[in-house]
C-alpha cells in the first residue's frame, strides 16, 4: 500500500483483500470509538481475512522443478 505520491487513489493490494481491509479498519476504529462493537467487528475482520487467504493459493496444475545432478 504505497500510494501516497501518485495521482490515483488506488491501493496497491489484491482486490480480494479490500473487504478485509475495510473490516480491519472498522475494527480498529471501534476500539476507540465504539467498544461495544469490538467483538462483532473483530470476528468479521478475522472471517474476511481467512476468506481472502483461502483464495490466495496456486490453482495451476503446472509445476517446474530444476534438475539437480551431482557430478558434471
Secondary structure, DSSP 8 states (H G I E B T S, - for coil): ---TTSSS---SS-GGGHHHHHHHHHHHHHHHH-GGGHHHHHHHHHHHHHHHHHT-S---S--------S--
